[in-house]
Structures are given as C-alpha cells and as structure tokens.
Amino acid sequence: MQQVTIHAAKTNLSKLIEAAVNGEEIVIAKGSKPVVRLVPITRGAFRIGLLAGRLGAIPDFFEPMDAGDLDLWEGGR
C-alpha cells in the first residue's frame, strides 16, 4: 500500500493512476489521516445477445406486410 498526501497526489496523479491500474493500492491522506483510496474501475466483458430468447418473436421488417396491416399503416380504417 502506498500512502501519499493530497499535494503529492496532485503532483503525481498520472503515475498514481497507472500504479492503481497495475494493482497497487493507493491511499490519499490529508496530513497523516487517510481519506481516499484510488482504485481502478473494473469493466465487465461485453456480451452480444444478452437478451437472446427473452424477447419473443421479432418481426422480419424485410417481409411484405399483409394487406390489412398495410392499409392501417397508410392511414386506412
């Protein structure tokens, strides 16, 4: 664990961020009292098809509409 003062953190912020990203624990202190811990944000893996199978049937927008739906779409009653 590395503890630095606020002044030192402002001066070396990019180095401290890099250290935190590499797994080092960084604590920022006000005087000698620890107040903040600098930790990297963990990102989850992006997954395609997250809702696959949960949405039901999806219409095929390239298929022709039937006559009744087409009439309603074009403003008929």
Secondary structure as UniProt FT lines:
FT   STRAND          2..5
FT   HELIX           6..11
FT   HELIX           13..21
FT   TURN            22..23
FT   STRAND          26..30
FT   TURN            31..32
FT   STRAND          33..38
FT   TURN            48..54
FT   TURN            61..62
FT   HELIX           67..73
FT   TURN            74..75
//
